[in-house]
Amino acid sequence: MPGAEPSLQELIGAAREAAKRGVANLSEVEGIYEEAAHRFPHSGEAFHWLGVVKRQLGKPADAEAAFRRALALDASLPATRRLLSMAVLAQGRYPEGFELYEARHELPAMAKPALPQPEWRGEDVKGKRVLIWPEQGFGDQIMFARFAVLLKTRGADVTLLCRPGLVRLLQGSLGVRTLGAEGAVDFPDPDYWVMTCSLAWRCGATVETVPNAPYLRPVSAWPSLGEGFKVGLVTRGNPGHMNDPNRSLPPEWAERLRALPAQIIELDPAQTGAKDFADTAAIIDQLDLVISVDTAMAHLAGAMGKPCWVMLSGVETDWRWMTDRADSPWYPSMRLYRQTRLAEWSDVIQRIETDFKALLSDEK
């Protein structure tokens, strides 16, 4: 009837339609969800979606408040708990955030394996066999692989399962038994097992104590790339990633980076001929600098201790890069370039061009 107030589902529908018009409309989406939370203060769903858009806009403290309100109204929201964990982690509260991050396993697509042995929860591992179970993408597995070394130094006999493309690199770098998780895999019966992305919590990591010394190295040879200043370039991530349209560079900005006065090596395996991450590590070892969007290649360069400039979208920035920082506690060799305007890369590219000019001047 004319003049009737919109229902919650009508407001959610309007917000989704606005979102379809692009990230430039996220402020409009935010306004609609704020109206929904105001009109329906007892709806967990309204506050969930308000938290989602706050997180997309890079407001983790506001997102946390909305997610906590949603859970107070409806505790049966595993997706909300997972998103809450990311909002907390983005603020650097690692012990709390990683504990909350266990909620990911309440989602069917991220369920834990049904193994008969006990899950490792931080017990003494000296003399124990520990199996690390793989999950999520290449970048996650590279990032958390450092904790396999930590468990080894604590006296554990570690078996690390990972995506096949990482086996040769991790096996040669970490010095732990490394197996590709594809098809049937034989491994020693463990005393404990642990999920890859649970390692930081189980090991008690904080922002100040994350093990961040370089832990990956080239384990194979690669033909010489020649003389001169060499820059590895990654302008696009995995197209299957839900945030890839925002985190990958549009073609015109990628071309600006290809015009930098250096030998540019595109690190896409389709162009280098690299068969796995071990080959790519051998290429990166010869470079002076890597410039990358937020993708696994950035994690690889950082884990090797290679200078790496990472370009970060302002839309749904991953929790691991935190907020308002140009550095990373995970990778000391990284420099972070954040969008200062939503979905706008011009300022990022201009700062990289300026800093690169200064870098070359210092090299002379």
NUVOTOR-808075 format. One line per 10 residues: number of its first residue (from 0); their letters; for each residue z, y, x of C-alpha. Coordinates in steps of 0.25 Angstrom, whole numbers. Each point is the difference from the previous one (the first is absolute). Example, Ala and Ser with C-alpha at 12.3 -4.5 7.8 and 13.67 -1.06 7.14 Angstrom:
0) AS) 31,-18,49 | -2,14,6;
//
This chain:
0) MPGAEPSLQE) 0,0,0 | -3,14,5 | 11,6,9 | 6,-13,2 | 7,-2,14 | -7,-10,9 | 5,-14,2 | 4,-5,14 | -12,-9,0 | -9,12,-3;
10) LIGAAREAAK) 6,8,11 | -2,-11,10 | -14,-2,-5 | -3,15,2 | 6,-1,14 | -9,-11,4 | -12,7,-5 | 4,12,8 | 2,-9,12 | -14,-6,-2;
20) RGVANLSEVE) -6,14,3 | 5,-1,14 | 12,4,9 | -2,14,-2 | 6,-2,-14 | 12,-6,5 | 8,12,-3 | -5,-1,-14 | 4,-14,-1 | 14,4,6;
30) GIYEEAAHRF) 2,10,-11 | -4,-10,-11 | 10,-10,5 | 11,10,1 | -3,3,-14 | 1,-15,-3 | 14,-1,7 | 5,13,-8 | -5,-5,-13 | 5,-15,2;
40) PHSGEAFHWL) 13,1,9 | 4,-14,-4 | -13,-6,4 | 0,-8,14 | -16,0,-1 | -1,15,-1 | 9,2,13 | -7,-11,7 | -14,7,-1 | 7,13,3;
50) GVVKRQLGKP) 4,-7,13 | -13,-5,3 | -7,13,-1 | 11,7,8 | -2,-10,11 | -15,2,0 | 2,15,2 | 9,-3,12 | 13,4,-6 | 9,-13,3;
60) ADAEAAFRRA) 13,6,-4 | -5,4,-13 | -6,-14,-2 | 13,-6,4 | 7,7,-11 | -10,-3,-10 | 0,-15,4 | 15,-1,0 | 0,6,-14 | -10,-10,-5;
70) LALDASLPAT) 8,-12,5 | 13,6,-6 | -7,0,-13 | -7,-14,2 | 4,-9,12 | -11,-10,-3 | -11,8,8 | -3,-7,13 | -12,9,2 | 9,12,-1;
80) RRLLSMAVLA) 10,-6,10 | -11,-2,10 | -5,14,-1 | 14,5,1 | 2,-7,13 | -13,7,5 | 6,14,-4 | 13,-3,7 | -7,-5,13 | -9,12,0;
90) QGRYPEGFEL) 13,8,2 | 4,-8,12 | 12,-8,-7 | -5,-13,6 | 12,-9,-3 | 1,4,-15 | -15,0,-1 | -4,-13,6 | 11,-7,-8 | -6,6,-13;
100) YEARHELPAM) -14,-4,6 | 4,-15,-3 | -4,3,-14 | -14,-2,3 | 2,-15,-1 | 4,2,-15 | -15,2,-2 | -8,-13,-2 | -11,5,10 | 11,1,11;
110) AKPALPQPEW) 9,-12,-3 | 7,-7,12 | -5,-14,4 | 8,-11,-5 | 5,-6,13 | 12,-10,1 | 7,7,12 | 9,12,-2 | -5,14,1 | 5,8,12;
120) RGEDVKGKRV) 9,11,-4 | 5,5,13 | 7,-12,6 | 2,-3,15 | -14,-6,4 | 4,-5,14 | -6,-14,1 | -6,1,-14 | -14,-2,-4 | -5,12,-8;
130) LIWPEQGFGD) -13,0,-8 | -6,14,-4 | -8,-1,-13 | -12,9,-1 | -2,10,-10 | -9,13,-3 | -10,6,8 | -4,0,15 | 7,13,2 | 13,-5,-5;
140) QIMFARFAVL) -1,-13,8 | -2,8,13 | 11,10,-4 | 11,-11,-2 | -5,-9,11 | 10,7,9 | 11,-6,-6 | -5,-14,4 | 3,4,14 | 14,5,-4;
150) LKTRGADVTL) 3,-13,-6 | -5,-7,13 | 9,9,8 | 12,-5,-9 | -3,-14,4 | -9,-5,-11 | -11,-9,1 | -10,8,-9 | -12,-5,-7 | -9,12,-5;
160) LCRPGLVRLL) -10,-3,-11 | -10,11,-2 | -14,3,-4 | -10,-7,8 | -7,12,6 | 14,3,7 | 3,-13,6 | -6,1,14 | 6,14,2 | 14,-3,-5;
170) QGSLGVRTLG) 1,-13,7 | -4,6,13 | 8,13,-1 | 13,-5,-7 | 3,-13,7 | 4,-7,-12 | -7,-11,-8 | -11,6,-8 | -8,-7,-11 | -11,4,-9;
180) AEGAVDFPDP) 5,-1,-15 | -13,-5,-6 | -1,-14,-7 | 10,-11,4 | 8,4,12 | 10,-9,8 | 12,7,6 | 14,-5,5 | 10,-1,-11 | 8,13,1;
190) DYWVMTCSLA) 15,2,-2 | -3,13,-7 | -12,7,-5 | -3,15,-3 | -10,8,-6 | -8,9,10 | 3,13,-7 | 15,-4,-2 | 2,0,15 | 4,15,2;
200) WRCGATVETV) 11,-1,-11 | 5,-14,5 | 0,6,15 | 8,12,-5 | -11,10,4 | 3,15,-2 | -10,12,3 | 8,2,13 | 0,-15,4 | -14,-5,-3;
210) PNAPYLRPVS) -5,-8,12 | -11,9,4 | -4,-3,15 | -15,-5,0 | 0,-15,-3 | -15,-3,-1 | -10,-1,12 | -14,-4,3 | -1,-15,1 | -15,-1,2;
220) AWPSLGEGFK) -11,7,8 | -10,9,-5 | -12,6,7 | 2,14,6 | -2,12,-9 | -4,8,12 | 5,13,5 | 4,13,-7 | 11,3,-11 | -1,-10,-10;
230) VGLVTRGNPG) 5,1,-15 | 1,-11,-9 | -3,4,-15 | 4,-6,-13 | -4,8,-12 | 1,-10,-11 | 10,-11,-4 | 0,-12,-8 | -8,3,-13 | 8,-10,-7;
240) HMNDPNRSLP) 13,8,2 | 4,8,-13 | 2,13,7 | -13,-1,9 | -8,11,-7 | 11,10,4 | 3,-5,14 | -14,-2,5 | -8,12,5 | -12,5,-8;
250) PEWAERLRAL) -13,-1,8 | -1,14,3 | 13,1,7 | -2,-13,7 | -13,6,6 | 9,12,5 | 8,-10,8 | -12,-7,6 | -4,13,5 | 12,1,9;
260) PAQIIELDPA) -4,2,15 | 3,-14,5 | -5,-14,0 | 3,-4,-15 | 2,-15,-2 | 0,-4,-15 | 11,-11,-1 | -6,-7,-12 | -2,-14,5 | -14,0,-7;
270) QTGAKDFADT) -4,10,10 | 8,-4,13 | -3,-15,-2 | 15,-3,1 | 3,-14,-6 | 15,2,-2 | 11,10,3 | 1,-6,14 | -14,5,3 | 3,14,-6;
280) AAIIDQLDLV) 13,1,8 | -9,-2,13 | -9,11,-5 | 12,10,-3 | 6,-3,14 | -12,7,6 | 1,12,-9 | 7,13,3 | 3,3,-15 | -1,-6,-14;
290) ISVDTAMAHL) -2,9,-12 | 2,-8,-13 | 3,1,-14 | 12,-8,-6 | -5,-14,3 | 3,-12,9 | -8,5,12 | 11,12,0 | 11,-11,0 | -7,-7,12;
300) AGAMGKPCWV) -2,12,8 | 15,4,-2 | 5,-14,3 | -8,1,13 | 6,13,4 | -14,7,0 | 0,14,-4 | -4,0,-15 | -2,12,-9 | 1,-5,-15;
310) MLSGVETDWR) -6,8,-12 | 9,-1,-12 | -4,3,-14 | 10,8,-8 | -3,-9,-12 | 10,-12,-1 | 3,1,15 | 5,-14,5 | 16,0,1 | -1,-4,15;
320) WMTDRADSPW) -5,14,4 | 12,6,-7 | -2,15,-3 | -1,13,8 | -1,-7,13 | -11,1,11 | 6,-12,7 | 3,-15,-4 | 13,-7,3 | -8,-13,0;
330) YPSMRLYRQT) -11,5,10 | 4,10,10 | -14,2,5 | -5,5,-14 | -2,14,-5 | -1,1,-15 | -10,10,-6 | 4,2,-15 | -8,7,-11 | 6,13,-3;
340) RLAEWSDVIQ) -8,1,-13 | -2,-11,-9 | -12,-8,2 | -6,10,10 | -3,-5,14 | -5,14,6 | 13,4,6 | 2,-14,6 | -13,0,7 | 1,14,5;
350) RIETDFKALL) 14,-3,6 | -6,-12,7 | -12,8,5 | 10,10,6 | 9,-10,6 | -11,-8,6 | -6,12,6 | 14,3,6 | 1,-14,5 | -13,0,7;
360) SDEK) 4,13,7 | 13,-7,5 | -8,-11,5 | -8,8,9;
//
